[in-house]
Amino acid sequence: MPRENRLYPEDQEKVDQFLSRGVNSVERKPFKPLRLLAILLVIVTGLSVLSLVLASWAGVY
């Protein structure tokens, strides 16, 4: 199903120019949610182990 252009050609040209400059022109790597999940898991596990070590060192646990 072809997509209908809703803008006038002048307005579409302005939009295209805006999207091709500045921060919008940077090619980004694809988002990898599993990598983010792994990083968060490592950080949370590390902080948990650190808190257990500190608690045992202080005699609380």
Buried (B, 14 or more C-beta within 10 A) or exposed (E): EEEEEEEEEEEEEEEEEEEEEEEEEEEEEEEEEEEEEEEEEEEEEEEEEEEEEEEEEEEEE
